[in-house]
Amino acid sequence: MKENQMIEESIARLGELEQDLKIDGIPSGVEGLDKMFFVFKKTKKGVKKEYLNGIPRYSIFNITGVPDTGKSLLVEQVAITQAGKDIPTIFVTVETPAIFVGSVLKQKAIAMGVDEKKIEENIIFIDAASHHQLREEIPLFLNTLAYAIKKYHVKFTIIDSITGFFEAKEMIARTIVRQLFHFMKKWYQTALFVSQKRSGHEDLSAEAAGGYAIAHILDGSMVFSKKVISSTYDERLYNLPIGEMIRLFRIDGCRLCGHDTETHVLEIEKGLIKIGPSLKELKNKQTK
């Protein structure tokens, strides 16, 4: 592309863009999550806050946290929800071979009341765990993704986990994440990228392996953490005995719309997660 042509094509007034994207919500199947995103709408009575009732369409989210906090559970639940609505969904598995993840999804579908056949028909696996070339050669991986998106008319993509694409090469993590982000935007995907957190990182920070590469490039982060009940104050606040463990959840930024900014209790029951009350709500109950 000639320089002048590139300059012309990279500049446009808002009214000259090809389309105006409507940001609506895609139901996640995770209780408590869908009411955490909102937009403001003009009405005859003024400006009104309107909940999206789902994850904002076209958003690319970083799902991050220390191990055993519910990251994979969340994306599995979201994938099953989409499949149950006959929405083709790509599930890129980087850590565990697809046949094992598929077995887990079928079991979870039963718990969620989703027809197993819909899982088989609407979830498209890309097995980067079994095929190391897909992890090591980003152009090959993106070509594979593009082929699957076109073939199955996919609008929702999950990667678990993106960290596997830059193991032992974190110096270029930012470059890799940016390539994946722009690819998803080009293909109008809504996407969830699971990312692993080093044990040395602050529990409720959005930082993941590769530094701030993921959190700074993607549209926002959903941060998972866990805490051991270690004081009488914790006992009263969480209504749990000393020595028990509690999981926490927070949305850390969203470029596409407004979002809840409080830290919430995250509950896991029968392999399914739900977002519970905020710590502020728990504290208010405690003081009454």
C-alpha positions in Angstrom: 0.0 0.0 0.0 1.4 3.4 -1.0 1.9 5.9 1.8 -0.7 8.4 0.6 -3.3 5.7 0.2 -2.6 4.4 3.7 -3.0 8.0 5.1 -6.3 8.4 3.3 -7.7 5.1 4.5 -6.7 5.5 8.1 -8.6 8.8 8.6 -12.4 9.2 8.7 -15.0 11.3 10.4 -17.4 9.3 12.6 -20.2 9.8 10.1 -18.1 8.4 7.3 -17.5 5.0 9.0 -19.0 2.0 7.2 -21.4 1.1 10.0 -22.5 2.2 13.5 -22.2 -0.8 15.8 -25.0 -1.3 18.3 -23.6 -2.5 21.6 -26.2 -4.8 23.1 -25.8 -7.7 25.6 -25.1 -11.4 24.9 -26.5 -13.5 27.8 -23.7 -15.3 29.6 -25.6 -18.0 31.5 -23.7 -16.8 34.6 -26.1 -15.6 37.3 -25.4 -12.1 38.5 -22.9 -11.2 35.6 -25.3 -9.9 33.0 -26.6 -7.1 35.2 -23.1 -5.7 35.6 -22.9 -4.0 32.2 -25.0 -1.0 31.2 -25.3 2.0 28.7 -27.0 5.3 29.0 -30.0 6.1 26.7 -31.8 9.3 26.0 -35.5 9.4 26.9 -38.2 12.1 27.0 -37.6 12.3 30.7 -33.8 12.6 30.4 -30.9 10.2 30.5 -31.7 6.6 31.6 -29.3 3.9 32.7 -30.1 0.7 30.8 -28.7 -2.7 31.6 -27.4 -4.8 28.7 -28.5 -8.1 30.3 -25.3 -9.7 29.0 -21.7 -9.4 28.0 -21.3 -6.4 25.6 -21.3 -7.6 22.0 -17.9 -7.2 20.2 -16.0 -6.9 23.5 -12.7 -8.8 24.0 -12.3 -9.6 27.7 -9.3 -10.7 29.7 -10.4 -13.4 32.2 -7.6 -13.5 34.7 -6.7 -14.7 38.2 -4.7 -17.1 40.3 -5.4 -20.9 39.9 -8.7 -22.4 41.2 -10.8 -19.3 41.2 -13.3 -20.1 38.4 -11.8 -18.7 35.2 -12.3 -21.8 33.1 -15.6 -22.5 34.7 -16.9 -19.1 33.6 -15.9 -19.5 29.9 -17.2 -23.1 29.8 -20.5 -21.9 31.2 -20.6 -19.1 28.6 -19.8 -21.5 25.7 -22.6 -23.8 26.7 -25.1 -21.0 27.0 -24.2 -19.8 23.4 -24.4 -23.3 22.0 -27.7 -23.9 23.8 -29.1 -20.9 21.8 -27.8 -22.3 18.5 -25.0 -19.8 18.4 -21.8 -21.4 16.9 -19.0 -20.8 19.3 -15.2 -21.5 18.8 -13.5 -22.9 21.8 -9.7 -22.8 21.5 -8.2 -25.1 24.0 -4.5 -24.5 24.7 -3.9 -26.4 27.9 -6.0 -29.6 27.7 -6.8 -31.7 24.6 -10.2 -31.1 23.1 -11.6 -34.5 23.8 -11.2 -34.0 27.6 -12.7 -30.4 27.5 -15.6 -31.7 25.4 -16.4 -34.3 28.0 -16.5 -31.7 30.7 -18.7 -29.5 28.6 -21.2 -32.3 28.1 -21.4 -33.0 31.8 -21.8 -29.3 32.6 -24.5 -29.0 29.9 -26.6 -31.5 31.9 -26.2 -29.4 35.1 -27.3 -26.4 33.1 -30.3 -28.1 31.5 -28.9 -27.7 27.9 -29.4 -30.3 25.3 -26.2 -32.3 24.7 -26.8 -32.4 21.0 -26.6 -28.6 20.8 -23.2 -28.7 22.4 -22.0 -31.2 19.8 -23.4 -29.2 16.9 -22.5 -25.6 18.0 -19.2 -25.8 19.8 -16.2 -25.8 17.4 -12.9 -26.9 18.9 -9.5 -25.7 17.8 -7.1 -28.0 19.6 -3.9 -26.0 20.2 -3.1 -28.2 23.1 -2.5 -31.3 20.8 -1.1 -29.3 17.9 1.9 -27.3 19.1 2.3 -25.6 15.7 -0.9 -23.6 16.4 0.7 -22.3 19.6 4.1 -21.5 18.1 3.1 -20.1 14.7 0.6 -17.2 15.2 -0.1 -16.7 11.4 -1.1 -20.4 11.2 -3.3 -20.1 14.2 -5.0 -17.0 12.8 -5.6 -18.7 9.4 -7.1 -21.6 11.2 -9.4 -19.3 13.2 -10.4 -17.4 10.1 -11.3 -20.7 8.3 -13.4 -21.9 11.2 -15.2 -18.5 11.6 -16.1 -18.5 7.9 -17.1 -22.1 7.7 -19.4 -22.1 10.8 -20.4 -18.4 10.8 -19.0 -17.9 14.3 -19.5 -14.7 16.3 -18.2 -15.8 19.7 -14.7 -17.1 20.5 -13.1 -18.4 23.7 -9.4 -19.0 24.2 -8.3 -21.0 27.3 -5.7 -19.9 27.8 -4.0 -17.2 25.8 -0.9 -17.4 28.1 0.0 -20.6 26.3 0.8 -18.6 23.2 3.8 -16.8 24.8 5.2 -19.3 27.3 9.0 -18.7 27.6 8.7 -15.7 25.3 7.0 -13.0 27.4 9.1 -10.3 25.8 6.8 -10.5 22.7 3.6 -11.2 24.7 2.3 -7.7 23.9 2.8 -8.3 20.2 1.0 -11.6 20.2 -1.9 -10.3 22.3 -2.3 -7.3 20.0 -2.4 -9.5 16.9 -5.1 -11.7 18.4 -7.1 -8.6 19.6 -7.1 -7.0 16.2 -8.0 -10.2 14.5 -11.1 -10.5 16.7 -12.1 -7.0 15.9 -11.6 -7.5 12.2 -14.0 -10.5 12.3 -16.5 -8.8 14.7 -16.1 -11.4 17.4 -17.1 -11.3 21.0 -14.3 -13.1 22.8 -13.1 -14.2 26.2 -9.3 -14.8 26.7 -8.4 -16.7 29.8 -5.0 -15.7 31.1 -2.9 -17.1 33.9 -1.6 -15.0 36.8 1.8 -15.4 38.4 1.7 -16.2 42.1 3.7 -13.1 42.8 1.0 -10.8 41.3 -1.4 -9.0 43.5 -4.6 -11.1 43.8 -7.1 -8.6 42.6 -5.0 -6.9 40.0 -5.6 -7.5 36.3 -2.0 -8.2 35.7 -1.2 -11.6 34.1 1.8 -13.5 32.8 3.3 -11.2 30.2 3.0 -8.2 32.4 0.2 -5.7 31.6 0.1 -6.7 27.9 -3.3 -8.3 28.0 -5.1 -6.0 30.4 -3.9 -2.8 28.5 -4.7 -4.1 25.0 -8.0 -5.8 25.4 -11.4 -4.1 26.1 -11.5 -5.0 29.8 -10.8 -7.6 32.5 -12.8 -9.9 34.7 -10.5 -10.5 37.7 -10.8 -13.6 39.9 -9.2 -14.1 43.3 -9.5 -16.1 46.5 -9.0 -15.3 50.1 -8.5 -17.4 53.2 -10.7 -16.4 56.2 -8.1 -15.4 58.8 -9.6 -13.0 61.3 -12.8 -12.5 63.3 -13.6 -9.6 61.1 -13.5 -11.9 58.0 -15.7 -14.4 59.9 -18.3 -11.7 60.5 -18.1 -10.2 57.0 -18.3 -13.5 55.0 -20.2 -15.6 57.5 -17.5 -18.3 57.3 -15.2 -19.8 59.9 -11.5 -19.1 60.1 -9.6 -21.4 57.7 -12.3 -21.5 55.0 -11.7 -20.0 51.6 -13.8 -17.5 49.7 -13.6 -16.5 46.0 -13.9 -12.9 44.8 -14.8 -11.3 41.4 -14.5 -7.8 39.9 -14.8 -6.3 36.5 -11.7 -4.2 35.9 -12.6 -1.8 33.1 -14.7 -2.0 29.9 -14.1 0.3 27.0 -17.5 -0.4 25.3 -19.9 0.4 28.0 -20.4 1.2 31.7 -19.9 -1.6 34.3 -20.2 -2.5 38.0 -16.9 -1.5 39.7 -17.4 -3.3 43.1 -15.8 -6.5 44.3 -18.3 -9.4 44.6 -18.4 -12.8 46.2 -18.1 -15.5 43.6 -19.9 -18.8 44.4 -19.4 -22.2 42.8 -22.0 -24.9 43.2 -22.3 -28.1 41.2 -19.5 -26.9 38.9 -21.4 -23.7 38.0 -20.5 -20.2 39.1 -22.6 -17.2 40.0 -21.7 -13.7 41.1 -23.0 -13.0 44.5 -23.4 -9.8 46.6 -20.7 -7.1 46.7 -18.4 -6.6 49.7 -20.2 -3.3 50.2 -23.5 -5.0 50.5 -22.1 -7.6 52.9 -20.6 -4.8 55.1 -23.9 -2.9 55.1 -25.7 -6.0 56.3 -23.2 -6.6 59.0 -23.6 -3.0 60.4 -27.4 -3.2 60.5 
